[in-house]
Amino acid sequence: MQFLIGMYINPAVLDALTDEEKAAIGAGHGAFIEALKESGELITTQALVDPSQAAVVSVRNGQPVVTDGPFLESKEYLGGFYLVDCENRERAIELAARIPDAAIEGLAIEVRQVMFADGQLEA
């Protein structure tokens, strides 16, 4: 089963961390990635740029309309994700709990099962 583990960032929380705490988070992600590679559960992981660099695209009257910035105003935003392939939801939650951000109040980790990929709908 595939799961997307989303990491939600709050810039104010990150800014309040010490350099040592930030370094520990980075090292923790490195160790987590290596463990997922060893277990064969990692499909991919990506970090995303700040939402201020985002483009919101919609189509009106058959024409694309592009606006800058995030779609919603929010303190938190999706900062990155892990896409994993593991046995079940419980294992995905177990993995998510190992992400260093999960231990920091004000940051959030979300686990969502992938419903379909490459056109194959899973029930």
N, C-alpha and C positions, 0 to 999 in steps of 0.2 A: 504494500500500500504506500502511496506517495502522500507526503505532507509538506505544506509550506509552513515554515516557522518564521514569522515576521517579527522584526525587531523595531519597536516604536521608540523614537528618540524625542526627548524634551531638551532643547538646547540649554535652558536655564539650569537643569539638573547637571548636564555634562559640564557646563562652565563652572559649576561649584566644586567639581572634583579637583583634587590635587594632581600634580603631574605624575606622582607615584601611582595614584588610583587609576589614572588614565592608562598608564603603562601596564598595570596589572590587567586591565580589561583587554588590551591588545594581546598580551601574552596568553590570557585565558582563551581568547578566540583562536589563536594559533594552535594551542593544545587541543581545543575542541575540534578544529578542522582535521588535525592529524588523527585524532581518535576516530572520527567519522570515516576518514579514508581507510584506516586500518580495518574497521568493521565492515566496510563496503556499503555503508548506508548513505554516504554523501553523493548526491547527484550533482549539485552545484551550489555555490554561494555567491552573492553579489552585494556590494555596498552601493548605495544610491547617493547622488549629490543632494545638496540642500534643495528643498522645494522652491526656493526663490529662483532657481534655474529651470524650473519645470515649464512646460507648455501644456495648456489645456486645449484640446481639440474637440470641436463639435461641428456638426453639419447642419446648416440652415438654408433652406431653399436650394438644396443640392450643392451648396458651396461650403468648403471648409472655413470655419471661423476659429482663429487661434488667439488665445490670450495668454499672457505671461503669468507665472506664479501658480501656486496651488489652487485647487478647485475649492477647497474649504479652508476657512480660517481656523486654525487650531494650534494649540501649544505643542502637540505631539504630531510627529509625522513618521511615515515608514522610512527607516534609515537603511534597511538592508534585509536580506532574508537568507535562509538556508532551505534548499529543496532536498528532502531526504526520502529514502525508500526504506521503510522498516516494517516490522511485523504487524503492528497495530497502533491504535490511538494511544494506548497506555505507554508504549515504547516512545512514541513521538513526544509525549508530555515529559517522559523521563529525560529524553535528550534536551528538550527545551529548558528544563530546570538546570541543566549543566552550563548554559550560556551565561557568561559573567554578568551581563546586563540584568538578568532575572533577580540578582541579589541587591540591586540598587533601587531604592524607593523612588518612584517617579518615572522609571523606565518600564516598558512592558514588552512581554513576549507573547505572541499569539500563535496558536497551532490550528491549522485548518487543513482538512483532508482535500487532496486534489480530486475534483469530481471527474474530469476527463483530461486526457492529453493526447495530442496527435489524432483527434477525432474519435477516440474510443471512449464512449460514455460508460462510467462505472456506477453501478447502483449502490 
